[in-house]
Amino acid sequence: MNEYTYILDIRLYHPSVDPEQVSQTLGMTPKNKAKAGEPRFTPKGRRLEGVHSQSYWSCDPFDMRWCSSHERSVDDALVDILEVLEPHSDFLLELARDGRSTIWFSSHSNRNFTIEIPPDTLARLAALKISLVHDVYQGE
């Protein structure tokens, strides 16, 4: 198996949903959230111009942080996330009508690596209208 590190986040975007409703429905604590129409701030709390154009909610569902592929494969982690999200399919499909849901997958390695997501996992993501976004950090 190829060695790499990765992190997974659930990220939801919607024109008007209250991030607190997302937290309560999914039973998860977000690491970042913003409500449409609220003032914008930097991560350090400095006020920015304007307001959020849409609501945003993100969570590292199992507080996994950066994991090694030798400890746990990405496809196994995705299946675990799906098992948590699938009971909330009605809510996620409602969000998908006007917004979008993603699982953001960031990876890093100092050499080439391959990741294969099985068709059944992709089908389960698609059934919930969840996109898989892969963000690659270049090694040195």
N, C-alpha and C positions, 0 to 999 in steps of 0.2 A: 504494500500500500504506500502511496505517496504521502510524504509528510507535509502538513500545512497547519496553520492555526486559523480559527474562524470565530465569528460571533454572529448571533441571529437576533433580530429585533422584529417585533410586530409593529407595523406603522399603519395608522389609519388616517385618512384625510376626508373631510366632509364639509360642505358649505355651511352647515349650521348645527350639527349635533353637539351637545354639551359633553365635553370630555369626562365629566363626572358620571354621566350615564354610561359611557363606555366602560369606565373603571368598575362601576357597580354591576353592570351586566356580565362582563367577563370575569369579574372577581380578581382583578389584577391591579397592581399599583404601577402607574406609569412612571417612566424616568423623565419624560418630557410631555408636556401638554400645552395646548393653547386653544382658546375659544374664539371663534370668528367674531370680529368686532371689538375685541379687547386690545388694549395698547400693547405694542411690541417692546421687548427688552432683550438685551444681550444676555448670554449665560451668566455674566457677572452682575447683572441687575441694572445696567445703564439703560435708560429710556432711549428708544429709537423712534424715528418718525413713523407716523401712521399706525394702523391697526392691522390685526391679522385678517387676511382676506378669507380664510377658511379655518375650520377647526382642525387640530392635529393632536394625535395621541400616539405615543410610542412606549414600548415595554420590552425589556429583556425578560421573557416569560419565566425562566427558571433561575434568573440571576446567574447565568452561566458565564458571562464575560467571555474573554478569549479562551477557547478550548483547543486542545491539540487533536488532530485527526486520529492519533493513536489511542486517545482516551475514549472518544465517541465520534462516530461518523456523522457527517452532516445529514445524510438521509435518515438516520436514526433520530437525530434531534428534530428534524422536520415532522416525523411521524408523531413524536411526543407532543409537539406543538399542535398538530392537527387533532390529536385526541382531546386536548383541552378546548380547542376552538369549535369542533364539530357540534357539541351540544348547544352552541349558540348560533347555529346556522341561520335561523330566521332573522336574527338581529344583523348578522353580517351581510346577508343578502339584501336586507332593507337598506343598510349603509351603501351597498354597491350600486343602488339605483341612481344616486346623485354624487357619490364619492368613490373612493377607491381604498382597497386594503392590500397591503403588501407584507411579505416577509422579506426583510432586508438581510442579506447574507453577505458579510464582508469577510474576505480571506486574505491571508498573507503567507508567502513562502519565499525562500531564497533560491528555489529551483522550480522547474516545471512540475505541475501536478494536474491530476485529472479528478473530476468529481462527476459521478453519475447519479442522477436522480431517477429512480425507477418510475415507469409509466403509472403504476397505481398511486404513487404519491403525487405525481403531477395531476392525475385525474381528481384526487381528493382536494387539492388546492383549487383546481378549476371549478369544482362543484360549489365551492364557497366564494367563487369570484375573487380569489386571492392571487395576486401576481408574486412571482419570485424574482427579486432583484439581486444580482450578484455584483458586488463592488470589490474590485481586486486591488490590493495594495502591493506595489512592486517591491521585491526584495532587493537587497544590496549585495 
